[in-house]
Amino acid sequence: MAATAPWQPKEEGFTEICRLLEQQISHSSSSADKSQIWQQLQHYSQFPDFNNYLAFILARAEGKSVEVRQAAGLLLKNNLRTAYKSMDLVNQQYIKSELLPCLGAADRHIRSTVGTIISVIVQLGGIQGWPELLQALVSCLDSNDLNHMEGAMDALSKICEDIPQVLDSDVAGLPERPINIFLPRFYKFFQSPHSSLRKLSLGSVNQFIMLMPNALFVSMDQYLQGLFVLANDPTSEVRKLVCGAFVQLIEVRPSFLQQHLRNVIEYILLVNKDADDDVALEACEFWSAYCEQLPPENLREFLPRLIPVLLSNMVYADDDESLLEAEEDESVPDRDQDIKPRFHSSRLHGSDGVEDDDDDIVNVWNLRKCSAAALDIISNVFGDEILPTLMPLVQAKLSATGDEAWKEREAAVLALGAIAEGCIHGLLPHLPEIVAFLIPLLDDKFPLIRSISCWTLSRFSKFIVQDAGHQKGYQQFDKILMGLLRRILDTNKRVQEAACSAFATLEEEAAEDLSPWLEVILQHLMCAFGKYQRRNLRLVYDAIGTLADAVGEKLNQPAYLDILMPPLVAKWQQLSNADKGLFPLLECFTSISQALGTGFSPFAEPVYQRCINIIQTQQLAKVDPVSAGVQYDKEFTVCSLDLLSGLAEGLGSGIESLVSKSNLTDLLLQCCTDEASDVRQSGFALLGDLARVCPVHLGPRLSEFLDIAARQLSTPKLQETVSVANNACWAIGELAVKVRQEISPVVMTVISCLVPILQHAEGFNKSLTENSAITLGRLAWVCPELVSPHMEHFMQPWCSALSMIRDDIEKEDAFRGLCAMVRANPSGALSSIVFLFKAVASWHEIRSEELNNEVCQVVRGYKQMLINGAWDQCMSALEPHAREKLSKYLG
């Protein structure tokens, strides 16, 4: 049988595809034209040999422009990502055979595109599936022809970046791993006269530092010698890679650098001042990595030279984009790209919360930001001992006069903020003078000095609030508060942003201490609400929400509500159910409703009904966006569920009349079974909140809710949905104490899920372990006859978890369960009695007299049971403070 003839393109197909590609890259094509061209190309993609045409155009269309050939290559790369594995072998083979000769193509752009496609094919088919590739790469590297060497290195650098592990794997038919073949050649190129080869080879080796294959491990000395040779390379990109290598080595294998450490530190100090900011930035990353990985002693002697370099690099560069942004007046409209996507965090019960990074004063990571971060870390490691070096430099910059020196002054204020945490002991005696110096800077003529002064003051918030208890401190607090409120009404967008963020930090620290200023705060915030544009408006919402969280029911005064609510209600009515501007407003209302409690009642019904409507619309949009009139976006559902939770928390049983007139229970059941974990997370949070205040309305669907909640605890991928499990667990416990015996059908199912969580507590977050312990106790309280026969299987981990929980109502419920089980099955706890006593001793004070008496009976009962020296043996196993606490329950 004759061999199949090699594939050949048809002239008309070749011409048509080239024409489309030319139109696609043409600047004169409109976006509508480009969309049509794209659809036509997608249509051609259905033909089995379309990708062969693209490979042919890339490799052989010499008469076409490089841009067209490159466009064919990029389209080929994207097509292969989805279609390669399902392509006929003959077409795969054709494409590969066209690519390899192009490794040495005369045009650099063609070589680069070919390298990208080769990397994609290796990702999809592995080295095993392309035996000719390794030989071709080795031949090119050894050819002494620059184009061939560069083409092969380009392809290898992309493989090393995307899938380095494939080169450190065994390949059938090869006596050694590919990395052993290539690494010596990479090292050789370190000394190439061609900067492109030095850069590509060093970049390739650096990709293996994290993996640390044996080939690199055993040749580490050669690698380090190569780094030292390249350290002063004339090409800045090579110097940047040298710095990157040292940073990675410090992070992964600091022991390799141990004997060279002084030389490396000297070098990094030098390039931290490199004329190329990218090199200096890479060098600057070294200091943070060093402080996190190595003992600080070796760095101490370099601090007098390092600190001036960091401070110098904290001065704004002339081309910093923040300088342009800082000139934007509030009248300049926000551009869509200025408005970062925002993500709502679903409610989590029992969590301590994660603090926002209030240090994000510049969104783009640059040398200035990195230097400030390094100074922050160094101040936390070395504390006050850096002050004698730093403060004279800061004072010199602060006293620099004249408009041309404003950047120096700004950098000094940034430095004070950077060390606010690490050097606080040394700064504290001087804090009144520092604050007195910063307050006038809030009114500086330069907007970036006004904004950095806001941030730096916020870094001292905790201590400013602590000092407000005496007269001078109170006056200082008043000046800072009023200064930040003035800046919230600044005409400069950047200053508005910094002032709102700083004020939110101050609010969190001051909490109820803000009460005397509530009226003036609300007046300023609502004034900002009226004039801010979209981007900064979200910060005002945040500041209002944080204020509500901070002062709580103190906000519930007619005079305050008259200032706060009308503008918010007007905005609420103005926004449609599909407007993403609703998200921060929903979050803001959540905080307000919780703070006002029943004071929110006049606003509750329209807010409640709107949330129900939004959830209904989104449920419909999921299956039929045309009928719903909106595109599905789960964030609307999550925010609405969380606001309903806020209403339930704030209104208490007052929400009952609203729930009774709506289909919330049915909607909530759908949300608790949603495929999106954050929708389920917020759904179970609301389920728990409703269980507390109006469980009667959950009754008809109770068994379904309990079944779904229990399922969240037994998923094989619990780690991935731990926050959902946390809220589901909490909701089961809340339902248990309200519906009592009605929960009995699922009790043992839930217990069988909770016990493994408690037994492997170290693998889960603290919140899930605590909620599991509390829910188990609540189930034992309402159904002791079901739970107590099994108690010896879980007493030890359960009591360990209980002893870690702080005193509160939920812990009381759990101990009621413990006492009920011990009454039903006293011998069930004997094998874990020491852990039970430790749990009892963990109480600071049991406030419920009834529970306190029950616990006393348990402890006394066991003292009577434990005879023949067993009691004394138990006592000797306890810490002295635990024995002392336990004795209180014996008196």
N, C-alpha and C positions, 0 to 999 in steps of 0.2 A: 504493500500500500504506500502511495507516495506521501512524503512528508508535507505537512500543511505549509502553504506559502506564507512567508513573513507578512505581517500586517503592513498595509500601505494606505496612506490617506487618500481620499477622493478629492479632486481639485475643488469641486463646488463646496464640499463640506469645509475644507481648509479655508477657502475664501470667505465663506459666510461667518465662520467663527472669528476669524481675524477682524472682519468688519465690525462685528458686535463688540469685540474687545476694544477696538479703536474708538468706537462711540462711547463705550463705558468710561474710558479714561480721559475723554475729551472734555476740556473745560467749558466748551460751548453747549454741551448737552444739558438740558434742564433736568430738574429732579424727577419730573414726570417721565421724561425720556429714559432716564437711567433706571427707573422702576420697571419700565416696559422692557428694556434691554435685559435687566436682571431676570425678569420672568421668562424671556426667550431663552436665556442661557440655562435656566433651571429646567425648561422644557427639553432642551438638548441633552441635559444630564441623564435623561431617561434612557438614552441610547447606550448600549453596552460599550461601544468603542469611543464615546465622547472624550473620556479621560486620555485615551491614546492620542487624540488630536491635540489636546492641550500639551501633552508631553512632547509631541513632535514640534509644535510651535515654539515651545520653550527651548528645545535642544537644537532644532535645525532651521528655523525660519530666519535665515541670515539676512534675507531682504527686508524683514520687518524691523520696526524700531525696537530698541531694548525695552522700552516701556510696555509695548504690546506683549513681547515675549515674557516679561516679568509678570504681567497681569495674568497670562495663561498659567504661569507657574503657581501664582498665589491661589487662583481658582482651583487648580489641580490639588494643591495642598488641602484646601478646605473640603473638596469632594472626597479625597482619600480618607479623611478623618471619619466620615460616615459610611463610605462605600467600599473601602479597601478589602475588608474581610469577606465580603460577599461577591467580590469580582472574580471572573474567570481567571484561572491560573495563567493562561496564555496572555491575557491583558496585563496582569500584574508583572509578568516577566518582561513584556515589551517595555512598560514604563521604566522598570529598573534598568533595563539595558540602555535606554536612552539617557538616563540620568548620569550613569557612571562616567561616560566620556566628557560630560560637562563639568566635572570637578575642576578641570584645568581650563575652563573657558576663558577667553581673553577678557571678557567684560566682568568686572567685580560684582555688579548687581546680579548677573546671571549666576555666577558662582554661589553667591549668598542665598539666592532663591533655591537653587539645587540643594544646598546644605540643609535648608529648612525642610524640604520635602523628604530628604533622606532620613532626617531625624524622626519625622512623622511615621515613615514606613517602618523604621526600627522599633518605634513605640508600639506599633500595631502588630508587627510580625516577628519581632525579635531579630537578633543576629543570626540565629539558627536558620531562619527562613531566607537568608540572603548571603550564602557563603562567599560569593564573588566580591561582596562589599569590602571585607577586611583586606583582601589581597589588593584591591584597587586603592584603598586608603594608604596602605603601607607603601605601595609603588609610588604614589604621588608624594608622600612625605620624604621618600628617599631619592626623589628625582633631581633635586637641585634646581628645578624650574620654579620660579617664584609663584606663577599662577597656579601650578599644580599643588605646590606645598600649601599655599594659602587656601585653596579650595578644599583640600582634605582637612586642614586644620579648622576651617570654618564649620564644616559638617561635624567634625568630632567635638568641637566646642559646644555645638547645639545638642548633640547626644549626651555629652557630659552634664550639661545644664538640665536637660529634661529627664533623662533616665540613666544616671551614672551607674546604677546597679547592674545594667546589662553588660557593661564592660568588665565587671568583676564577677562574672558568672562562668561556669564551665560550659564550653561549646563542643558538641560532638565533632570529632575529627580534628580538633586542635589539641596539641600537647600541653598548652598552657592557656590561662585566661587572657582575653584581649588586653586587659589593663597592663599585663606584664610585657606585652608587645609594644604598646604605645607609650608607656611612662618614660622609658629611656629616651625615646624620640622627643617627647615633650621637654625633658630636661635639656636635651641638646639644643632645642630651639630657644631656650633661655638666653643663649649666647649668640643668637642670629643677628646679623647686621640690620635685619628688616624689623622695624617696630611692630608691624602687624603680626608677625610670627611670635615675637616675644609676648605680645599681649594675649593672643589666642592660646598659646601653650600654657602660660601662667594661669590664665582664667580657667582653663580646662582642669589643671591639677587642683586648683583651689576648690573645685566642685566636689572633690573626694575627701576633704578634711572631715566633714561630718560622718561619712561612711567609714573612713580610715581602713581601706583595704590593706591586706598584708603587704602588697607590693609597695604602697606608700609608707607603711610603718617601717619596713626594713630599709628603705632608702631615705629616711627622714633627714639624715645628715646632708645628703646630696641636695635634697629639696631646700633645706635651710641655707646651705651655701649659695644655692641659686637665688634665693630671696635676697641675701646680703649683696650679691653682685648686682641684682636689679634695683636695689634700694634707691640708687641715685640716677636711675634711668632718665634720659632727656625727655622721654614721652610721658606726659602726665597720667595717661590712662594706665600705664604700667606701674607707676608709683602708687596709684590708687589701689591697684590689685595687690601690691606688696603689703600695703596697710591692711587691706581686707583679709589677707592671709594671716597676719599677726593677730588681728582681732578674733578670727575664727579659731586659731590655735589656742589662744588664751581661754576661749569659751569651752573648747572641746578637750584639748590635751595640753593644759598649761605646763605639765612636767617637761615637755619637749623643749620649751623655751627657758627652762630654769637656769641653765648655765650661760645663756645668752641674754638674760633679762636686762642687765644694765645697758647693754648695747641697743637692745630693742627699745627700751624706754628713751634713751638718748635720741634714737632715730625718730621715734614717734613725736617727741618734743619738737624736733627740727621740722618735720613735715606738717605738724599742726599749724605751722606758719607758712605753708606752701603758698606760692602765688596763685595756684589754681585752687579755688574754693572746694571743688569736688574732692581733691586729694586731702585737703585740710579737714574736710568733713569726715572722710573715711578714717583719718588718723584720730580724730576726736572721739570716735566710737570706742577707741581702745580703752579710754580711762574708765568708762562705766563698766566695760567687760572686766577690766582688771580688778576693780573694787569688788565686783560680785564673785570673782573666782579665786583670788589670791590674797594671802595675808597682807595687810596694808603697810607693814613695816618698811618693805623695800621701796615703797613709793614716797615715804615721808621726806627723805632728803631732797627730792625733786620738786616738792610743793612750791618753794620760793620761786622756782623758774616756771612751773606749770601754771600757777594761778594767774600771773600777768598775761600769759598767752590766752587762757580761756576768757579773761575779762576783755582783752583786746578783740577777740573774735565775737564777743557778744554785741559789739557795735554794729548797727545796721549797715549792710553792704549797700553801695550806691544803686545797685540794680535789683535790690530786694523788692518783690512785687507789693509788699505791704506798704511801701512808701507811696506807691501810686494809689492803692486802695484807701490809704489814710486821707487822701485829698477829697474822697467822695463825700459830698454834702448829703444831708438827708433828703434833699429834693431830687437827687439823681435816682431814677427808678431802678429797683433791683432787676438784675438779669436772671433768667431762669437758671443759668449755671451757677449763680451765687447761692442758690437755695439748696443746701445739702439735703439729701433724703433723710427723713427722721424715722426712727423706729421706736414704736411703743413697746415697753416691757410689760408683759402680762403680770397680773397680780400673783404674788407668791406668799403663801401663809407661813409664818414662823421663820422667815429669813431675816437676817440682820441687814440685808441689802448690800449692794456693791456701790461704793462711792464713785461718783463721776470724777473723771480726771480734770480737776479745776485748773490744771496747769496748761491746758491746751490753748495757749494764748496766740499761737500762730499755727495755721492749719498745715502749712507746708514745712516739712522737715528740712532744715538747712543748718549751716554752720553756727549761726547765732543760737538757734534753738538747742542744738546738740551740745554746744558749749555751756549753756545755762543748765541743761540736764546733768552734764558732767560735774559742774560746780555743786549742784544740788546733792548728787550722790557723794562727792568728796566731802561735803560739809557734814553729811550724815555719818560718814566713816570716821573722819578726823575731828569733828565737832569744833569746839572753840579754838583749837590750836591753829586753825587757818586764819583766824581774825587778825593777828599782828601783821601778817603778809597782805591780807586782802583789804582791810579797812582803810589804810593810808591811800591805796590806789582808788578805792571807791570815793573817798573824801576829795581826792584831787580831781576826779572826773566830775563830781557833783559841784565843785566850786569853779569849774571851767565856765567862763562867761562868754557872752556873745551868741548871736543866732547860729553861727557856723559850728558851734560846739554842742548843739542840742543832742546830737546822736551819742556823744560821750556821756552826757548827763543821763540820757535815757538808759544806756547800758548799765550805769551805776545803780539806777533804781531797780532794773531787772535783777542785778546781782544781789541786792538786798532781799528781794523776794525769793530768789533761788536758795539763799542760806537761811531763810526764816525758820525752817524746821530744824535743820542740823545744828545750827549755832545759837539756838534760842537761849540757852543758859547764859552765854556771854553777852547776848544782845539785850536780854531782859532788863538789866539795870538802866540801859540807855534807850529803852523803847519809847518813853515819853518824848525824848528829843528827836528820835527817828520819825515818830508819827507827826510831831510838830513840824518837821522839815517836809514831810510828804504831803500834808494837807494843802499847803499853798500850790503844790505842783498839780493838784486836781484842776486848778484854774489856769495852768500854763498855756501860753499861746500855741504851742506845738501839740497837735492832737495825739501823737504817739506817746508823748510824755504824760498827757492826761490819762490815756488808757493804761499805760504800764503802772502808773501810780495807783489806779483803782485795783489792779491785780495784786500789787505788792502789799497794799493795805489789807486786802482780803486774806493774804497769807498769815497775817498776824491776828486774824479775827478772834481766835480762841482767847488770846491773852488780853486783847482790847476789851472783850466782854467781861473777862474775869476782873479787870481793873475798874469796871464801871460801878462797882459797889461803893467806892468812896468818891468824894466830891470832885477831885481833879480828874479822876478816871471817868466819871459821869460826863463832865464837860467835854473831855476828849472824845468820848463815844458819841456825844451829840454832834460835835464838829465833823466827825467821820461820816456819821449817818447822813447829815444834811449835805455834806460834800458829795457823797455818792448819789444822793437823790438829785442834786443839781446836774451831775454828769449823766444821769439817766435821761435828762431832758436836753443833753448836748445836741448840737446840730450836726455833729459828725457821727456817721454810722458806726465806725470802728470804736469810738469812745462809748456810744450807747451800748454796744455789745459787751465791752469790758466792764462797764458800770453795772449792767444788769447781772452779769455773772458774779461779780464781786459782791453785789448786794445780796444775791441768793445765798452765798457762802456766809455772809454776816448774819442773815436771817436764821440759818440753821444753828449757828452758834448761840445767838442771843435768845431764840425761842420766845417765851412769854415776856422776857424783859423788854420786848419791843412795844408792849401794850401802850405806854404813854405816848408813843409817836404814831399810833395807828392811823389817825386821821390824816396827818401830813404825808405819811407813806402812801396811803391809798390815793390821795389827791395827785401825788407825783406819778404813781404807777398808772392811774387811769388817764392822766394827761398824755403819758407816753403811749398808752394804748390807742389814744385817738390820733396820734401823729406818726407812729412807726410804720415802716413798710413791712412787707411779708416776712423777710428773713429775720429781722430783729423782733417782730411782733411775737414770735414764738418764745423769745426770752422773757418778754413781759408776762406771758401766760405762766411761764415757769416761776417767775418771781412772785406772782399772785398765788399760785398753788403752794409754793414753799412758805409764803407768809401764812396762808391758811393752816398748813401743817404745823407751823411754828407756834402760832398764838391760840389755835383751837377755838374754843367757845367764846373767847374774848372778842372774837370778830362779830359775835351775834348781838350787835347793837344797831338799832334803827339808823342812827347817824352814819355808821360805817356802811351799812347795806345800801343806803341811799346813794353813796358815792360809788360803791363797787358794782352793784348788780345791773343798773339800767344799761350801761355801755355793753356789758357782757350779754345781756338778754337781747339787745338790739343786734349784736353781731351774730348771735345764735339764730335769730329769725332771718338774718340776711343771707346766711350760708345755706346752700342746698345740701341734700343728703348725700350727694356725690362729691362734695368739695372737700379736698384733703385738709383744708384750713380748719375743718371740724376737729381733727385729731387733737391738737394741743388744747382746744377749747373744751373738749370732752374730758381730757385729763385734768384741766383746771377746775371744772365743775365737780369732778370726783373729789378733789381735795377740799373744795368749798363745802360740799354737801356733808362730808365727814366732820369738818370743823364746826359747822353751824348746827348740826344735829337736827332737832325738830324745827329750828329756826329756818331751815331750808324749805319747810312745808309749802309756803306760798308759791314757790317756783317748781315744786316737785312734779305735779301732774304733767305739764307740757314736756318737761325734760324726760320723765319716765316714758311717756307715749312716743316721743321722738326716738328714743333708744330702741323701743319695740319695733317701730316702723323701719328703722335702719337695719336691724337684724333680719326682719322679714324680707326686706328688699334684697339684702345680700344673699339670703338663702335661695331666693328666686334667681338672682343674677348668676348663681353658681351653675344652674341648669339651663337658664333661658335669659341671657343678658338683654335680648331685644325686648321681651315683655317687661323685664324689670326696669329698662330704660337706663341702666348703668352697667359698667363692667365690674365683675366680681373683684373685691379687694378685702381680704380677711381682716385687715387692720380696722376697718369700720366695725366689724363684729366684735373684735377684741376690745376696742375702746368703749363700745356701747355696753358690753358685759361688765367691764370694770367700773363704769359709771353707775350701773345698776347696783353693783356691789357696794359702791360708795353711798348710794341712797339707802340701801338696806342697813348699812352700818350707822348712818347718820339719823335716819328716821325711826329706826327700830321697828316696833310693831306698827308704827304709823304707815308703813309701806303696804300693809295687809290689804287695805281697801283698793289700792292700785293693782296689786297682783290679782285680786279676785275678779277684777273686771277685764282681765287680759288673758292672752294665750301664752304667757311667759313660760309656764311649765313645759308645754309642748316644744317651744322654741329652744328652751334650755336643754331638753333631752337630745335634740338634734345637735346642739353645740358640743355636748359631752361625748358625742360619737363622731365628731368631725375628724377628717383625716389630718388636719393641721394641728400640731401639738399645742401651739400657743392659743388656739381657739379652745381646745379642751382644757388647757390650764386655767384660763379665765372662767370657763364654764363651771369647773369644779369649785373655784373660789366663790362664785356666786351661789352655787348649790349649798355650800357650807354656811354662807351668810344668811341665805333664806331659811336654812334649817334652824338657825338661831332665833329668827324673829317671826316667821310664819310657817312652821312645818306643816300645818294643816293642809296647805295648798299643794304640798308635794305628795300627800297621802295617796291619791289615786294612781300615781306612777312610781310609788316608793320602791317597789321591788325592781323595777327597771333601772332606776337611778343607782340602787345599791349594787346591782349586777354589773353595770357598766363601770362603776367606781372600783369595784373589786378587781375587774379585769385589768385596770391600769397598773395594779400592783404585781401582776403575774406575767407581764410581758417579758419575753426573752431579752429584749433590748432595753431593760430598765434604765441603764446608765444614760441612754440617749434621750429619754423622756422623764428624767428624774423629777423635774419641776411639776409635770402633770401628776405623777405618782404622789408627790408631796401634797398637792392640793386635794387629790382624790382621797388620800388617807385622812387628811384633816376633816374633809366633808363627812366621811363615814363616822368619825368620832362625834362630830356635832349632831349628826342625825341620831346616833345611838342614844345620846343623853336626852333627846326630845321624844323619840318614838318608842324607847325602851324595848319591851318584848317583841315588838313588830320587826325588830332587826334580826331576830334569832335565826331565820332561814340562811342568812349569809355569814353568820358569826364564824363558823369553823373554816369556811373558805377564806375569809379575810385573815384570820389568825395564821393559817398555813402560809399566807403570803408575807405577813409581817415578821414572822420568826426568822426566816432567812435574812431579811434586811438587818434585823438586830444582831444576828450571829456574824454578819459580815459588815458591821458598821463602818469599819475603816475604808470600805470601798464606796461609801455613799456620803453625800454631804450631811452636815450636822442637822440641818433642818428636817430632812427625811427621817433620820434616826430618831429625833425628838418626837416628831409627829407620830411615827410608828409606835413608840413607847406609850405615848398618851392615848392613842386610839385603842391599843391593846388593853390598856387599863380601863378605858371607858366601856369597852365590850365586856370585860370581866365584871365591871360594876353592874351592868344591866342584865347580864346572863351568866352569873358565876357558876351555875350548875352545868353549863355547857363547857366553860373554859377551864375550870379548876381541875378536872381529871387529867389534863395535859400539862399542868403547870411546871412539872419538873423538867420538861423538855426546853423550857425557855426562861426559867427564872433568872439564871445567871446573867445572860446578855441583857435581859429586860431590866433587871435591877441596876446593872451597870449604866444603862442608858438613862434610867430615871434619876440616878445620882448626879448626872450632868445637867439636869434641867433646872432653870432658876425657879424660885418660888412664884407661883401664880395660880389662878383658878384652874387651868388645865392640868397642872401637876396635882392639884387637890383631887380632881376627878380620877386621875390615874391611881392615886393612893387609895381612894374609895374602892376601886377595883381590886387592888392588892389585898386590902383588908377583907373584902367579901370572899375572895378566893381562899385566903388563909382560914377563914371561918368554915368554909365548905370542905377544905382539904388541907389541914394543918401540916400533915407529913409531906405534902408535895413540895414544900420549900426547904425541908431540912438539909438536903444536899447542897443548897445554895444559901444557907442561912447567913454567912458572913457578908455576902453581896446584898442580901435584904437589909441587914443592919447598916451597911454603908449607905444604902439608898435612904433609909430613915434619917441617918445622921447628916445627910446632905441638905436637910431643911434648915433654913435660917430661923424661920418661925412659921408654924402652921396656924393661920389666922382663924380657921373654922374650929370652934370649940368642939363641935360634934366629931369632926375628923380627928382632932388631936386626941380625944378620948379613945376613939377606935384604935389609933396607932399605939397608944399606951397599953391597951388591952392585948394587942398583938405581941408587943415586946415582952410584957409581963408573962403572957401565956408561954412564949418560947423559953423564958427563964425557968419556968416550972417544968417544962418538958425536958430541958437539957440538963440531965443529972450526971452524977459520977464524973465531975470535972469537965464535962463537955462545954458548959457555959464559960468557964474560965479560959478554956482553949479558944473559944470564939473571940472572947474579949482580947486575948493576947494577939490575935490575928489582925486586930483593928489598930489604926493610928491613935495616938493619945487623944487628939482633938475629937475623933469620932467616938471614942469611949465616953468622953466627957459629955458630948451631945446626947448620946444614947441614954446616959444616966438620968437625963431630965424626964424621960418617958417611964422611968421605973419608980419615981418618987410617989 
